[in-house]
């Protein structure tokens, strides 16, 4: 969709364009209105309203909507030939029922910002406000991206062709974590996030009475045999010194205790830092499923539901982050790569990029896990995130 100039909104009270209290209000609204992947309609509206409020009638800002629920705010403060810098925040929430003891809770039953995307969006909105206030001589794309939670929103944005017209110098994103204390950030100059692949293995047999096993083909027996043998098969093709994780966490099928199961589905996830290893593992899983199915007179289907790339940081940008942290008295920790996945990988695969963790755990507090019903970072992390991103911008 073509861009249009953002117009000014009337506000009920006077405030600085970069107000910590205003950002707290925004975070509360976003947290109370979580939406699942590619359903972020109200979220997008909240963001557009806030941006309109803080940029007023400035012609340096243009709003774009590359596809439904995505929002990109373009800032044209540099020369037309200057490259752009991308700052990205994810928008979607998770199907999690929130703990009612949090400071304020989701108004959408069974949906929660349990991965901190409400914080990410608020930080990026704060950065828009800071840029509107300081008007740096830079060209910037503030990218509010839907569908990060396994839905491949970043890939969809890249495939939309929207970014093709821009000369992008670098791309940045942050992610909250209770693994680090408030006042700490963590990243590295290499691979930070793994390649995740979600996979389903289905066995199909022929049903019948359990008293006559010779007349049926037991899909549950085939699935059980597959689970017992697949890891051994994988280790025959992947060097055991390589980092690779395979986990099957759900199995479903059958209809009754005395009926031969005619269909069983196994759901799993694969993780690695190496694309070649993921290809080898996927092929071996497919072969093992086919051979197991034949042994039991069944058929098999292997479906890949989603796969990201690894997030590979630019070492120069990581050094820049370390310098920024030194300058503003924030502790920067060099983190090892983790087996989690992030679709910011599609930005770092195309551009020089940097993703970093920002700590949210207050001293003396118990660590809360991402994707849990109790994960609720405090608002204090927002201005710190804005400060870090703006400092990175000034060095571009």
VEXVOGU-68266 format. One record per residue (C-alpha): residue in three letters; x, y, z. Coordinates in steps of 0.5 Angstrom, whole numbers, plus 500, padded with zeros to 3 digits. Each point is the difference from the previous one (the first is absolute). Last residue first. Layout:
% VEXVOGU-68266
MARMI   residuo    px    py    pz
MARMI       ALA     X     Y     Z
...
***
This chain:
% VEXVOGU-68266
MARMI   residuo    px    py    pz
MARMI       UNK   550   510   524
MARMI       UNK   503   502   506
MARMI       UNK   494   505   502
MARMI       UNK   496   494   499
MARMI       UNK   503   495   505
MARMI       UNK   499   506   505
MARMI       UNK   493   500   499
MARMI       UNK   499   493   500
MARMI       UNK   504   500   507
MARMI       UNK   496   505   503
MARMI       UNK   493   498   497
MARMI       UNK   501   493   504
MARMI       UNK   502   503   506
MARMI       UNK   494   505   500
MARMI       UNK   496   493   499
MARMI       UNK   503   496   505
MARMI       UNK   497   504   506
MARMI       UNK   493   497   498
MARMI       UNK   501   494   504
MARMI       UNK   500   493   496
MARMI       UNK   494   496   501
MARMI       UNK   502   492   499
MARMI       UNK   495   497   505
MARMI       UNK   495   496   495
MARMI       UNK   507   497   496
MARMI       UNK   502   501   493
MARMI       UNK   507   503   503
MARMI       UNK   502   497   507
MARMI       UNK   500   504   506
MARMI       UNK   506   501   504
MARMI       UNK   499   501   508
MARMI       UNK   501   507   502
MARMI       UNK   506   502   504
MARMI       UNK   502   505   496
MARMI       UNK   495   502   494
MARMI       UNK   500   495   494
MARMI       UNK   499   504   493
MARMI       UNK   506   499   497
MARMI       UNK   501   502   492
MARMI       UNK   502   495   495
MARMI       UNK   503   502   494
MARMI       UNK   498   499   492
MARMI       UNK   505   503   496
MARMI       UNK   500   501   492
MARMI       UNK   504   501   494
MARMI       UNK   494   498   495
MARMI       UNK   497   495   496
MARMI       UNK   501   494   505
MARMI       UNK   500   504   506
MARMI       UNK   493   503   498
MARMI       UNK   497   493   498
MARMI       UNK   503   497   507
MARMI       UNK   496   505   503
MARMI       UNK   496   494   500
MARMI       UNK   502   498   507
MARMI       UNK   502   493   502
MARMI       UNK   502   497   507
MARMI       UNK   506   496   500
MARMI       UNK   505   505   503
MARMI       UNK   506   503   498
MARMI       UNK   505   502   505
MARMI       UNK   499   507   503
MARMI       UNK   506   505   501
MARMI       UNK   497   505   505
MARMI       UNK   499   507   500
MARMI       UNK   499   504   506
MARMI       UNK   497   506   500
MARMI       UNK   504   507   502
MARMI       UNK   497   504   494
MARMI       UNK   507   501   496
MARMI       UNK   502   493   502
MARMI       UNK   494   497   497
MARMI       UNK   500   504   494
MARMI       UNK   507   497   499
MARMI       UNK   498   493   501
MARMI       UNK   494   501   495
MARMI       UNK   505   503   495
MARMI       UNK   505   494   501
MARMI       UNK   493   496   498
MARMI       UNK   499   504   494
MARMI       UNK   507   498   497
MARMI       UNK   499   493   502
MARMI       UNK   494   499   496
MARMI       UNK   495   496   503
MARMI       UNK   497   493   497
MARMI       UNK   493   498   502
MARMI       UNK   499   493   497
MARMI       UNK   495   499   495
MARMI       UNK   493   498   501
MARMI       UNK   496   494   499
MARMI       UNK   492   499   500
MARMI       UNK   495   494   500
MARMI       UNK   505   495   497
MARMI       UNK   495   494   498
MARMI       UNK   502   493   500
MARMI       UNK   495   495   498
MARMI       UNK   501   492   501
MARMI       UNK   496   494   498
MARMI       UNK   499   493   503
MARMI       UNK   501   493   499
MARMI       UNK   504   500   507
MARMI       UNK   507   499   497
MARMI       UNK   498   505   494
MARMI       UNK   498   505   505
MARMI       UNK   507   500   504
MARMI       UNK   504   500   493
MARMI       UNK   496   507   498
MARMI       UNK   501   503   507
MARMI       UNK   507   498   500
MARMI       UNK   501   503   493
MARMI       UNK   496   507   502
MARMI       UNK   504   501   506
MARMI       UNK   507   498   497
MARMI       UNK   498   506   495
MARMI       UNK   498   505   505
MARMI       UNK   506   498   504
MARMI       UNK   505   501   494
MARMI       UNK   496   507   498
MARMI       UNK   501   503   507
MARMI       UNK   507   498   500
MARMI       UNK   502   504   494
MARMI       UNK   496   506   503
MARMI       UNK   505   500   506
MARMI       UNK   498   503   506
MARMI       UNK   495   495   502
MARMI       UNK   493   498   503
MARMI       UNK   495   495   498
MARMI       UNK   492   500   503
MARMI       UNK   495   495   500
MARMI       UNK   493   498   499
MARMI       UNK   498   492   500
MARMI       UNK   494   499   496
MARMI       UNK   496   493   500
MARMI       UNK   495   497   496
MARMI       UNK   497   493   499
MARMI       UNK   500   498   507
MARMI       UNK   498   493   502
MARMI       UNK   494   500   504
MARMI       UNK   499   497   507
MARMI       UNK   503   506   504
MARMI       UNK   496   505   496
MARMI       UNK   501   506   494
MARMI       UNK   507   500   498
MARMI       UNK   504   506   499
MARMI       UNK   505   505   504
MARMI       UNK   507   501   501
MARMI       UNK   503   506   503
MARMI       UNK   507   503   502
MARMI       UNK   505   497   495
MARMI       UNK   506   503   501
MARMI       UNK   507   500   496
MARMI       UNK   506   505   502
MARMI       UNK   506   500   496
MARMI       UNK   507   503   502
MARMI       UNK   505   496   496
MARMI       UNK   505   496   504
MARMI       UNK   495   494   499
MARMI       UNK   502   500   492
MARMI       UNK   493   500   496
MARMI       UNK   498   494   496
MARMI       UNK   501   494   505
MARMI       UNK   497   505   505
MARMI       UNK   494   501   497
MARMI       UNK   498   492   499
MARMI       UNK   501   499   508
MARMI       UNK   496   506   501
MARMI       UNK   494   497   495
MARMI       UNK   500   493   504
MARMI       UNK   495   500   505
MARMI       UNK   496   506   498
MARMI       UNK   499   496   493
MARMI       UNK   498   494   504
MARMI       UNK   495   503   504
MARMI       UNK   497   504   493
MARMI       UNK   500   493   497
MARMI       UNK   496   497   506
MARMI       UNK   495   505   500
MARMI       UNK   499   500   492
MARMI       UNK   498   492   501
MARMI       UNK   498   497   494
MARMI       UNK   494   495   501
MARMI       UNK   498   493   498
MARMI       UNK   506   497   504
MARMI       UNK   498   504   506
MARMI       UNK   493   496   501
MARMI       UNK   499   501   507
MARMI       UNK   501   508   500
MARMI       UNK   494   500   495
MARMI       UNK   502   504   493
MARMI       UNK   503   506   498
MARMI       UNK   505   501   494
MARMI       UNK   506   504   500
MARMI       UNK   503   507   499
MARMI       UNK   506   503   504
MARMI       UNK   501   507   500
MARMI       UNK   506   504   502
MARMI       UNK   499   508   501
MARMI       UNK   506   504   500
MARMI       UNK   502   507   503
MARMI       UNK   507   503   498
MARMI       UNK   504   505   504
MARMI       UNK   507   502   497
MARMI       UNK   504   503   506
MARMI       UNK   500   507   503
MARMI       UNK   507   504   502
MARMI       UNK   504   498   494
MARMI       UNK   506   505   500
MARMI       UNK   502   507   503
MARMI       UNK   497   498   507
MARMI       UNK   494   503   504
MARMI       UNK   498   501   507
MARMI       UNK   497   506   503
MARMI       UNK   501   502   508
MARMI       UNK   497   506   504
MARMI       UNK   494   496   502
MARMI       UNK   502   493   501
MARMI       UNK   501   495   495
MARMI       UNK   496   493   499
MARMI       UNK   494   504   501
MARMI       UNK   500   501   493
MARMI       UNK   498   506   495
MARMI       UNK   502   500   493
MARMI       UNK   503   505   496
MARMI       UNK   500   502   492
MARMI       UNK   505   503   495
MARMI       UNK   501   500   493
MARMI       UNK   506   503   496
MARMI       UNK   501   504   494
MARMI       UNK   494   499   496
MARMI       UNK   499   503   493
MARMI       UNK   493   500   499
MARMI       UNK   495   499   494
MARMI       UNK   501   492   501
MARMI       UNK   497   501   507
MARMI       UNK   493   500   498
MARMI       UNK   501   493   496
MARMI       UNK   494   497   504
MARMI       UNK   505   494   500
MARMI       UNK   504   503   506
MARMI       UNK   494   502   504
MARMI       UNK   498   493   499
MARMI       UNK   506   497   503
MARMI       UNK   500   505   506
MARMI       UNK   493   497   501
MARMI       UNK   502   493   500
MARMI       UNK   494   497   504
MARMI       UNK   504   497   506
MARMI       UNK   499   506   505
MARMI       UNK   502   505   495
MARMI       UNK   494   502   497
MARMI       UNK   499   507   500
MARMI       UNK   506   505   498
MARMI       UNK   501   507   503
MARMI       UNK   505   503   496
MARMI       UNK   503   507   501
MARMI       UNK   504   502   494
MARMI       UNK   505   505   500
MARMI       UNK   504   505   496
MARMI       UNK   504   504   504
MARMI       UNK   502   508   502
MARMI       UNK   497   499   507
MARMI       UNK   493   504   501
MARMI       UNK   501   500   508
MARMI       UNK   493   500   502
MARMI       UNK   497   496   494
MARMI       UNK   506   495   501
MARMI       UNK   498   500   508
MARMI       UNK   493   498   498
MARMI       UNK   502   495   495
MARMI       UNK   505   497   505
MARMI       UNK   494   500   505
MARMI       UNK   496   496   495
MARMI       UNK   505   495   499
MARMI       UNK   501   499   508
MARMI       UNK   492   499   500
MARMI       UNK   500   495   495
MARMI       UNK   506   496   503
MARMI       UNK   496   501   507
MARMI       UNK   494   497   497
MARMI       UNK   504   494   497
MARMI       UNK   502   498   507
MARMI       UNK   499   492   498
MARMI       UNK   494   499   504
MARMI       UNK   496   506   497
MARMI       UNK   494   496   502
MARMI       UNK   494   496   497
MARMI       UNK   495   496   503
MARMI       UNK   495   505   502
MARMI       UNK   501   507   496
MARMI       UNK   500   505   505
MARMI       UNK   507   498   502
MARMI       UNK   503   502   507
MARMI       UNK   502   506   504
MARMI       UNK   505   499   506
MARMI       UNK   501   493   499
MARMI       UNK   496   496   506
MARMI       UNK   495   498   495
MARMI       UNK   505   495   496
MARMI       UNK   498   500   493
MARMI       UNK   497   495   496
MARMI       UNK   505   498   494
MARMI       UNK   498   500   493
MARMI       UNK   506   505   498
MARMI       UNK   501   507   498
MARMI       UNK   502   503   493
MARMI       UNK   503   507   499
MARMI       UNK   508   499   498
MARMI       UNK   504   506   501
MARMI       UNK   505   502   494
MARMI       UNK   505   506   499
MARMI       UNK   503   501   493
MARMI       UNK   505   505   498
MARMI       UNK   499   503   493
MARMI       UNK   506   502   495
MARMI       UNK   501   507   498
MARMI       UNK   499   502   493
MARMI       UNK   493   504   502
MARMI       UNK   505   504   505
MARMI       UNK   498   498   507
MARMI       UNK   494   502   505
MARMI       UNK   495   495   496
MARMI       UNK   496   496   505
MARMI       UNK   496   494   498
MARMI       UNK   495   497   505
MARMI       UNK   498   493   498
MARMI       UNK   494   497   502
MARMI       UNK   498   492   499
MARMI       UNK   493   498   501
MARMI       UNK   498   499   493
MARMI       UNK   506   501   495
MARMI       UNK   505   505   499
MARMI       UNK   496   505   504
MARMI       UNK   505   507   499
MARMI       UNK   500   506   504
MARMI       UNK   504   506   498
MARMI       UNK   504   504   505
MARMI       UNK   504   506   498
MARMI       UNK   494   504   498
MARMI       UNK   499   502   508
MARMI       UNK   493   501   501
MARMI       UNK   499   497   507
MARMI       UNK   506   495   501
MARMI       UNK   498   498   507
MARMI       UNK   492   499   499
MARMI       UNK   501   497   493
MARMI       UNK   505   495   503
MARMI       UNK   495   498   506
MARMI       UNK   494   500   495
MARMI       UNK   504   495   496
MARMI       UNK   502   496   505
MARMI       UNK   493   499   503
MARMI       UNK   497   498   493
MARMI       UNK   506   495   499
MARMI       UNK   498   497   507
MARMI       UNK   493   500   498
MARMI       UNK   501   496   494
MARMI       UNK   505   495   502
MARMI       UNK   497   494   497
MARMI       UNK   506   498   496
MARMI       UNK   502   496   506
MARMI       UNK   496   500   507
MARMI       UNK   498   507   503
MARMI       UNK   501   503   507
MARMI       UNK   496   506   502
MARMI       UNK   501   501   507
MARMI       UNK   508   500   499
MARMI       UNK   499   505   495
MARMI       UNK   496   505   504
MARMI       UNK   505   499   506
MARMI       UNK   506   501   495
MARMI       UNK   497   506   498
MARMI       UNK   499   503   506
MARMI       UNK   507   499   503
MARMI       UNK   502   503   493
MARMI       UNK   496   506   502
MARMI       UNK   503   500   507
MARMI       UNK   507   500   497
MARMI       UNK   499   506   496
MARMI       UNK   503   501   493
MARMI       UNK   496   504   496
MARMI       UNK   499   505   507
MARMI       UNK   493   500   502
MARMI       UNK   494   505   500
MARMI       UNK   493   496   501
MARMI       UNK   494   498   496
MARMI       UNK   504   499   494
MARMI       UNK   498   502   493
MARMI       UNK   503   495   494
MARMI       UNK   504   503   495
MARMI       UNK   501   497   493
MARMI       UNK   505   495   498
MARMI       UNK   501   500   492
MARMI       UNK   498   495   496
MARMI       UNK   504   493   498
MARMI       UNK   498   496   494
MARMI       UNK   497   493   502
***
